[in-house]
Amino acid sequence: MAKILVVDDEEIMRDMVADSLELNGHRCTVAANPQIALEQISVVNPDLIISDYKMPGMTGLDLLKAVKKDRPSQPFLMMTAFGSIEMAVEALQNGADHFIEKKDFEHAEIIEHAVAMVLEKYKYRMENTVLKKRLCEKNFIGHSEKFVALNKFVETVAPTNASVLITGESGVGKEVLARALHYQSLRAGGPFVKINCAALPESLIESELFGHEKGAFTGALKTRRGKFELADGGTLLLDEIGEMPLAAQSKLLRVLQERTVVRIGGDDEIKVDVRIICTTNRDLKKEVENGNFREDLYYRLSVVPVHIPPLRERTDDIPDLLNYFIGKFNEENGRAVEEASEETVSMLQEQMWPGNIRQLENAIARAMVFCKGTILTPEFFEIEGGKNVSAGKTKKKA
């Protein structure tokens, strides 16, 4: 259960709230005024602060502002005997998670529900923060000039709503860059939805994108929302956009122009607020010239184009990627590899890597299966499309 700091200048109310919460398994610390509370916070490190609004001298609102200055994510529940809409709005605007009137404390289930709601909200907020961080960092690692340029691109473009076209060979991390753009944007709290245009048959891609009504076609047993509706308020990644059939391209262009979708078999126009990010390993300009891709759609999608260079052009990033994957596979497989030898790093930097980061990841995963020591050496690697080193020819034991 949670550690809760209860702040109220009225002893009876302070103890009543603490007793009620402790009956539900929480551990409570009490403070008679905000000044004492501020001294206790660093010691108690509370999961939740519950504070009265009106107190002599420093108010609950003053306490809230002081707490949020040093602990922006601190869960905070405000209570008062003199509730008003204005007070509630002011508290919420300054970072309070919830506002409750003291009369509600007469009903234990109401306060317990409020506490549970605030703590659950905080839990999901923290999980979301960790997830976003991991999604932004996964494989998006390095320190080369080209990596730095990609980072600056994300910092500049992410806060906008501009459509982005990401090009590059298979395995360079196009989806990783797309996720970084989403999770560093103002839409980060919204959904990130992906559709692989190359993985769906032409007969299904429109249903996947725009949805369908029940009975619209054989097999449409129920109404289904499409990817555009699911991505409303967030970002839609059109992976391998160059594989999209021309008929679907035409309908996609209409949706992008009008910002509305009509489900297959339906009549209603449904408004959608979606940022579009596309990826492709094709040269879309040549596809336009060859008549395989609509020119008007190309210019609509490539408002901000960015190319991710292949791994062979950013070999300075290989040591960082190597260390990342060693840590990842240690955690996943319970291994204890500490590092890679200098010979291993040099050997990996000499490879062509036709499969880019994806191929590097697989090569490291395989090498760590055969490595029984703490140092990853070249003999554990066998790299397809490059200089092969047999795992069976062990030259040096680690």
SEZADO-963507 format. One record per residue (C-alpha): residue in one letter; x, y, z; residue number from 1; chain. Coordinates in steps of 0.02 Angstrom, whole numbers, plus 32768, in hexadecimal, padded with zeros to 4 digits. Layout:
SEZADO-963507
NODE   code      x      y      z   pos   unit
NODE      A      X      Y      Z   NUM      A
...
//
This chain:
SEZADO-963507
NODE   code      x      y      z   pos   unit
NODE      M   8000   8000   8000     1      A
NODE      A   8030   80B7   7FF5     2      A
NODE      K   8091   812E   8065     3      A
NODE      I   8020   81C6   807F     4      A
NODE      L   8047   826F   80CD     5      A
NODE      V   7FAB   82C3   8116     6      A
NODE      V   7FB6   837F   8131     7      A
NODE      D   7F2F   83DB   8194     8      A
NODE      D   7F32   845C   8220     9      A
NODE      E   7E98   840B   8270    10      A
NODE      E   7ED3   8379   82DB    11      A
NODE      I   7E2B   831F   82DC    12      A
NODE      M   7E1C   8322   821E    13      A
NODE      R   7ED4   82F8   8208    14      A
NODE      D   7EC7   825D   8276    15      A
NODE      M   7E20   8228   822D    16      A
NODE      V   7E65   8228   817D    17      A
NODE      A   7F03   81CB   81B2    18      A
NODE      D   7EA3   8149   8216    19      A
NODE      S   7E2B   812A   8187    20      A
NODE      L   7EB9   8110   810C    21      A
NODE      E   7F1C   80A0   8181    22      A
NODE      L   7E84   802F   8195    23      A
NODE      N   7E94   8013   80DA    24      A
NODE      G   7F49   7FE0   80EA    25      A
NODE      H   7FA2   8085   80C5    26      A
NODE      R   8030   80CB   812E    27      A
NODE      C   800D   817E   8163    28      A
NODE      T   8077   820D   81A4    29      A
NODE      V   8022   82AB   81E1    30      A
NODE      A   8058   8362   81DF    31      A
NODE      A   8002   83F2   823A    32      A
NODE      N   8032   8474   81B8    33      A
NODE      P   8086   8482   810D    34      A
NODE      Q   812D   84B8   8156    35      A
NODE      I   813B   8414   81B7    36      A
NODE      A   80FF   83B5   811E    37      A
NODE      L   818C   83FD   80B3    38      A
NODE      E   820A   83C1   8134    39      A
NODE      Q   81BE   8313   8137    40      A
NODE      I   81B1   82F7   807C    41      A
NODE      S   8269   82D0   8060    42      A
NODE      V   8266   8257   80F3    43      A
NODE      V   81C0   8201   80D2    44      A
NODE      N   81C9   8207   8012    45      A
NODE      P   810C   81F4   800A    46      A
NODE      D   80AF   819E   7F7D    47      A
NODE      L   8022   821B   7F98    48      A
NODE      I   8009   82C1   7FF3    49      A
NODE      I   7F5B   82EE   8033    50      A
NODE      S   7F4E   83A2   806B    51      A
NODE      D   7ECA   8418   80AC    52      A
NODE      Y   7EB1   84B2   803F    53      A
NODE      K   7E92   8539   80C2    54      A
NODE      M   7F15   8543   814C    55      A
NODE      P   7F5C   85DB   81A8    56      A
NODE      G   7FFC   8622   815F    57      A
NODE      M   8032   85AD   80D4    58      A
NODE      T   7F99   8564   807C    59      A
NODE      G   7F82   84BC   802B    60      A
NODE      L   7F92   8511   7F82    61      A
NODE      D   8039   855B   7FB7    62      A
NODE      L   8071   84AE   7FEE    63      A
NODE      L   8039   8464   7F48    64      A
NODE      K   809F   84E5   7EE6    65      A
NODE      A   8139   84C9   7F53    66      A
NODE      V   812D   840C   7F42    67      A
NODE      K   8114   840F   7E86    68      A
NODE      K   81AB   8480   7E71    69      A
NODE      D   8220   83FA   7EB5    70      A
NODE      R   81B7   835E   7E91    71      A
NODE      P   8151   837F   7DF2    72      A
NODE      S   8108   82D0   7DEB    73      A
NODE      Q   80D8   82C5   7EA4    74      A
NODE      P   8022   8288   7EB6    75      A
NODE      F   7FBE   8309   7F18    76      A
NODE      L   7F0A   8308   7F56    77      A
NODE      M   7EBE   83AA   7F94    78      A
NODE      M   7E30   83AE   8014    79      A
NODE      T   7DC9   843B   805D    80      A
NODE      A   7D30   845D   80C8    81      A
NODE      F   7D04   84F3   805C    82      A
NODE      G   7D03   84AC   7FAD    83      A
NODE      S   7CE4   8515   7F13    84      A
NODE      I   7CFC   84FF   7E59    85      A
NODE      E   7D7C   858C   7E57    86      A
NODE      M   7DE5   853B   7EDF    87      A
NODE      A   7DDE   8492   7E8A    88      A
NODE      V   7E10   84DA   7DE2    89      A
NODE      E   7EA1   853B   7E30    90      A
NODE      A   7EE1   84A0   7E8A    91      A
NODE      L   7ED5   8433   7DEE    92      A
NODE      Q   7F29   84B8   7D84    93      A
NODE      N   7FBC   84B9   7DFC    94      A
NODE      G   7FD5   83FE   7DF4    95      A
NODE      A   7F5C   83AE   7E6F    96      A
NODE      D   7F20   8304   7E35    97      A
NODE      H   7E78   830D   7E8C    98      A
NODE      F   7E0C   8382   7EF7    99      A
NODE      I   7D95   8342   7F7D   100      A
NODE      E   7D24   8393   7FFF   101      A
NODE      K   7D3D   8363   80B5   102      A
NODE      K   7C88   832F   80C8   103      A
NODE      D   7CB1   829D   8056   104      A
NODE      F   7D2C   825C   80D7   105      A
NODE      E   7C96   8223   813D   106      A
NODE      H   7C88   8197   80BE   107      A
NODE      A   7D24   812B   80C3   108      A
NODE      E   7D01   80E0   8018   109      A
NODE      I   7D03   818E   7FC7   110      A
NODE      I   7DAF   81BF   8008   111      A
NODE      E   7DF6   8111   7FE4   112      A
NODE      H   7DB4   811D   7F33   113      A
NODE      A   7E03   81C9   7F1D   114      A
NODE      V   7EAA   818D   7F61   115      A
NODE      A   7EA7   80F1   7EF4   116      A
NODE      M   7E7C   8159   7E5B   117      A
NODE      V   7F0D   81D4   7E77   118      A
NODE      L   7F8A   8148   7E98   119      A
NODE      E   7F51   80E7   7DFF   120      A
NODE      K   7F60   8183   7D96   121      A
NODE      Y   8011   819D   7DD5   122      A
NODE      K   803E   80E7   7DB3   123      A
NODE      Y   8006   80F2   7CFF   124      A
NODE      R   805C   8199   7CE9   125      A
NODE      M   8102   8151   7D25   126      A
NODE      E   80EF   80B3   7CBC   127      A
NODE      N   80C8   811F   7C25   128      A
NODE      T   8161   818B   7C46   129      A
NODE      V   81D2   80F2   7C52   130      A
NODE      L   8185   80A6   7BB6   131      A
NODE      K   819B   8147   7B54   132      A
NODE      K   8250   8152   7B8B   133      A
NODE      R   8273   809F   7B58   134      A
NODE      L   821B   80B4   7AB1   135      A
NODE      C   827D   8152   7A8C   136      A
NODE      E   8323   8105   7ABD   137      A
NODE      K   8310   8055   7A74   138      A
NODE      N   8394   8044   79EA   139      A
NODE      F   8393   8103   79D7   140      A
NODE      I   8442   8105   7A1E   141      A
NODE      G   84E9   814F   79EF   142      A
NODE      H   8558   81E8   79EC   143      A
NODE      S   8590   81F9   7935   144      A
NODE      E   8572   829B   78D5   145      A
NODE      K   84E4   8249   7875   146      A
NODE      F   8494   820C   7916   147      A
NODE      V   84A0   82BB   7961   148      A
NODE      A   844E   8300   78C5   149      A
NODE      L   83BD   8285   78D8   150      A
NODE      N   83A9   82B8   798E   151      A
NODE      K   83A1   8370   795F   152      A
NODE      F   8322   8345   78D8   153      A
NODE      V   82B2   82F1   795A   154      A
NODE      E   82C3   8383   79D3   155      A
NODE      T   8293   83FE   7949   156      A
NODE      V   8208   839F   78F1   157      A
NODE      A   81B6   833B   797D   158      A
NODE      P   8155   83CE   79CC   159      A
NODE      T   8102   83F7   7925   160      A
NODE      N   8072   83A1   78CB   161      A
NODE      A   80D0   8397   7826   162      A
NODE      S   80C6   82F4   77C4   163      A
NODE      V   816E   829B   77C0   164      A
NODE      L   81B1   8223   773C   165      A
NODE      I   823D   81B5   777F   166      A
NODE      T   82A8   815C   76FE   167      A
NODE      G   8334   80E0   7712   168      A
NODE      E   8367   802B   76F9   169      A
NODE      S   8313   7F9D   7756   170      A
NODE      G   8350   7F8E   7809   171      A
NODE      V   8392   8040   7822   172      A
NODE      G   8310   806C   78A5   173      A
NODE      K   8288   80C9   7846   174      A
NODE      E   8200   8094   78BF   175      A
NODE      V   826E   80C1   7953   176      A
NODE      L   8281   8171   790D   177      A
NODE      A   81C5   817B   78EF   178      A
NODE      R   81A2   814B   79A4   179      A
NODE      A   8221   81CB   79E1   180      A
NODE      L   81C5   8252   797C   181      A
NODE      H   8121   821F   79CC   182      A
NODE      Y   815B   820E   7A80   183      A
NODE      Q   81B6   82B5   7A7C   184      A
NODE      S   8121   830E   7A31   185      A
NODE      L   8089   8364   7A7D   186      A
NODE      R   802A   82C7   7A49   187      A
NODE      A   8090   8256   7ABA   188      A
NODE      G   7FF9   8237   7B29   189      A
NODE      G   7F94   81FB   7A94   190      A
NODE      P   7F9F   8154   7A39   191      A
NODE      F   802B   811E   79C6   192      A
NODE      V   7FDE   80AC   7943   193      A
NODE      K   803D   804E   78BD   194      A
NODE      I   8003   7FFA   781D   195      A
NODE      N   8078   7F98   77AC   196      A
NODE      C   8040   7FBF   76FC   197      A
NODE      A   80A9   7F30   76B5   198      A
NODE      A   805E   7EAB   7726   199      A
NODE      L   7FA7   7EBF   76F5   200      A
NODE      P   7F52   7E84   7654   201      A
NODE      E   7F03   7F0D   75EB   202      A
NODE      S   7E54   7ECF   7619   203      A
NODE      L   7E71   7EF1   76D3   204      A
NODE      I   7ED9   7F8F   76D9   205      A
NODE      E   7E45   8007   76C8   206      A
NODE      S   7DE7   7FAE   7753   207      A
NODE      E   7E82   7FB6   77C2   208      A
NODE      L   7E9B   806F   77A1   209      A
NODE      F   7DE9   80B0   77A0   210      A
NODE      G   7D84   8029   77F9   211      A
NODE      H   7CE1   7FD9   77C5   212      A
NODE      E   7C2D   7FC9   77FA   213      A
NODE      K   7BDB   7F25   7828   214      A
NODE      G   7BA3   7EC9   778B   215      A
NODE      A   7C09   7F37   7716   216      A
NODE      F   7C52   7E9A   76C5   217      A
NODE      T   7C5B   7DE0   76E1   218      A
NODE      G   7CAE   7DC1   7787   219      A
NODE      A   7C88   7E6D   77CE   220      A
NODE      L   7C2D   7E27   7865   221      A
NODE      K   7C3A   7EC6   78CC   222      A
NODE      T   7C65   7F7E   78BA   223      A
NODE      R   7D20   7F9C   78C3   224      A
NODE      R   7D80   803E   78D7   225      A
NODE      G   7E12   8059   7862   226      A
NODE      K   7EC3   8090   788B   227      A
NODE      F   7E98   8147   786D   228      A
NODE      E   7E12   8144   78F3   229      A
NODE      L   7E80   80E2   796A   230      A
NODE      A   7F0B   8163   7953   231      A
NODE      D   7E9A   81FA   7972   232      A
NODE      G   7EF8   8277   79DD   233      A
NODE      G   7F9C   821F   79BD   234      A
NODE      T   800C   81E3   7931   235      A
NODE      L   7FF0   8167   78A3   236      A
NODE      L   8089   8111   785C   237      A
NODE      L   8072   80D5   77A9   238      A
NODE      D   8100   8058   779F   239      A
NODE      E   8142   802E   76F0   240      A
NODE      I   80CE   80AE   76A0   241      A
NODE      G   811D   808A   75F7   242      A
NODE      E   80C3   7FE2   75F4   243      A
NODE      M   8015   802F   75FF   244      A
NODE      P   7FA5   800A   7566   245      A
NODE      L   7F75   809F   74FA   246      A
NODE      A   7EBB   808C   7522   247      A
NODE      A   7EDD   809A   75DC   248      A
NODE      Q   7F54   812D   75BC   249      A
NODE      S   7EC5   8190   7570   250      A
NODE      K   7E55   8175   7607   251      A
NODE      L   7EE4   819A   767F   252      A
NODE      L   7F00   8241   7628   253      A
NODE      R   7E4A   8270   7640   254      A
NODE      V   7E52   8249   76FA   255      A
NODE      L   7EF0   82B1   770E   256      A
NODE      Q   7EA0   8344   76B4   257      A
NODE      E   7DF8   833F   770E   258      A
NODE      R   7E2E   82F7   77B6   259      A
NODE      T   7D95   8286   77B6   260      A
NODE      V   7D7C   81CD   7796   261      A
NODE      V   7CE6   816A   775B   262      A
NODE      R   7CE0   80B4   778D   263      A
NODE      I   7CC5   8035   7704   264      A
NODE      G   7C0A   801B   76F7   265      A
NODE      G   7BE7   80BA   7759   266      A
NODE      D   7BAB   8169   772F   267      A
NODE      D   7BE1   81D1   77C5   268      A
NODE      E   7C7D   823B   77BA   269      A
NODE      I   7CE7   8224   7856   270      A
NODE      K   7D60   82AF   7884   271      A
NODE      V   7E10   8278   78B0   272      A
NODE      D   7EA4   82D9   78F7   273      A
NODE      V   7F3C   8273   78C5   274      A
NODE      R   7FF1   8299   78A1   275      A
NODE      I   8037   8230   7812   276      A
NODE      I   80E5   81E5   7810   277      A
NODE      C   8117   8175   777F   278      A
NODE      T   81AC   8103   7764   279      A
NODE      T   81EF   80B2   76C7   280      A
NODE      N   828B   8060   7684   281      A
NODE      R   825A   808E   75D3   282      A
NODE      D   8285   812B   756F   283      A
NODE      L   81D7   8177   7569   284      A
NODE      K   820B   81FA   74E9   285      A
NODE      K   8237   816E   7470   286      A
NODE      E   8195   8115   749D   287      A
NODE      V   8138   81B5   746F   288      A
NODE      E   8196   81BE   73C9   289      A
NODE      N   816C   8108   73A5   290      A
NODE      G   80B3   8124   73CA   291      A
NODE      N   80B1   80B6   7465   292      A
NODE      F   8094   8142   74E2   293      A
NODE      R   8023   81DA   74D9   294      A
NODE      E   8085   827C   74CA   295      A
NODE      D   8006   82E2   752D   296      A
NODE      L   800B   8264   75BB   297      A
NODE      Y   80C9   8264   75BA   298      A
NODE      Y   80CF   8320   75D7   299      A
NODE      R   8047   8314   765B   300      A
NODE      L   80AA   8291   76BD   301      A
NODE      S   815A   82D5   76A8   302      A
NODE      V   8142   837F   76F9   303      A
NODE      V   81DD   8359   7761   304      A
NODE      P   8248   82CF   7715   305      A
NODE      V   82D7   827E   7774   306      A
NODE      H   8351   81F6   773F   307      A
NODE      I   83A0   817F   77BD   308      A
NODE      P   844E   814D   7782   309      A
NODE      P   847D   8094   7780   310      A
NODE      L   84E6   804F   780D   311      A
NODE      R   8580   8041   779D   312      A
NODE      E   857E   80FF   7790   313      A
NODE      R   8575   811A   784D   314      A
NODE      T   85ED   8096   7890   315      A
NODE      D   861D   810C   791F   316      A
NODE      D   8575   80DC   796C   317      A
NODE      I   859D   8021   7970   318      A
NODE      P   85F5   8023   7A1B   319      A
NODE      D   855E   8078   7A6A   320      A
NODE      L   84E5   7FFF   7A17   321      A
NODE      L   8553   7F6C   7A49   322      A
NODE      N   8551   7F9F   7B00   323      A
NODE      Y   8495   7FBA   7AFA   324      A
NODE      F   8472   7F0E   7AB1   325      A
NODE      I   84EA   7EB8   7B29   326      A
NODE      G   8489   7F05   7BBA   327      A
NODE      K   83E3   7ED7   7B6A   328      A
NODE      F   840E   7E20   7B4E   329      A
NODE      N   8460   7E10   7BF9   330      A
NODE      E   83BC   7E46   7C46   331      A
NODE      E   834F   7DDA   7BD6   332      A
NODE      N   83B6   7D3B   7BE1   333      A
NODE      G   8409   7D48   7C8B   334      A
NODE      R   84B7   7D56   7C42   335      A
NODE      A   854C   7DB3   7C8C   336      A
NODE      V   85AD   7DF4   7BF6   337      A
NODE      E   8605   7E92   7C2F   338      A
NODE      E   864B   7ED7   7B8E   339      A
NODE      A   868B   7EB6   7ADF   340      A
NODE      S   8744   7EAD   7AB7   341      A
NODE      E   8798   7F34   7A4E   342      A
NODE      E   87AF   7EB2   79C4   343      A
NODE      T   86F3   7E93   79C5   344      A
NODE      V   86CA   7F4B   79B5   345      A
NODE      S   8746   7F60   7925   346      A
NODE      M   8704   7EC4   78CF   347      A
NODE      L   864F   7F00   78DB   348      A
NODE      Q   867D   7FAC   7899   349      A
NODE      E   86CD   7F5D   77FF   350      A
NODE      Q   862E   7F03   77CA   351      A
NODE      M   85B7   7F42   7742   352      A
NODE      W   8517   7F1B   77A4   353      A
NODE      P   849A   7F0A   7714   354      A
NODE      G   8414   7EE9   779A   355      A
NODE      N   844C   7F80   7800   356      A
NODE      I   8422   7F8D   78BA   357      A
NODE      R   83AA   7EFA   78B2   358      A
NODE      Q   8435   7E8B   786F   359      A
NODE      L   84B0   7ECD   78F1   360      A
NODE      E   8434   7EA5   797C   361      A
NODE      N   841D   7DF3   793C   362      A
NODE      A   84D9   7DD9   792C   363      A
NODE      I   84F5   7E12   79DF   364      A
NODE      A   8465   7DA6   7A1F   365      A
NODE      R   84B1   7D0D   79CB   366      A
NODE      A   8560   7D33   7A09   367      A
NODE      M   8523   7D40   7ABC   368      A
NODE      V   84D6   7C93   7AB0   369      A
NODE      F   8583   7C49   7A90   370      A
NODE      C   85E3   7CBB   7B07   371      A
NODE      K   85F5   7C66   7BB1   372      A
NODE      G   866A   7CE6   7BFC   373      A
NODE      T   8661   7DA0   7C1F   374      A
NODE      I   86B4   7DE6   7B82   375      A
NODE      L   8669   7DDE   7AD4   376      A
NODE      T   86F3   7DB2   7A56   377      A
NODE      P   86F0   7DA3   7996   378      A
NODE      E   86EB   7CE4   798F   379      A
NODE      F   8638   7CE4   79D2   380      A
NODE      F   85F8   7D42   793A   381      A
NODE      E   85BB   7D04   7893   382      A
NODE      I   8580   7D95   7828   383      A
NODE      E   8519   7D76   778D   384      A
NODE      G   854C   7DE1   76FA   385      A
NODE      G   85F1   7E0F   774E   386      A
NODE      K   8693   7DC7   778E   387      A
NODE      N   865F   7D26   77E6   388      A
NODE      V   86B2   7CEB   7885   389      A
NODE      S   8684   7C39   78B7   390      A
NODE      A   8646   7C1F   7968   391      A
NODE      G   869B   7B76   7968   392      A
NODE      K   874B   7BBD   7951   393      A
NODE      T   8767   7C01   79FE   394      A
NODE      K   880F   7C56   7A07   395      A
NODE      K   8804   7CA2   7AB4   396      A
NODE      K   8797   7C7A   7B47   397      A
NODE      A   874A   7D07   7BA9   398      A
//
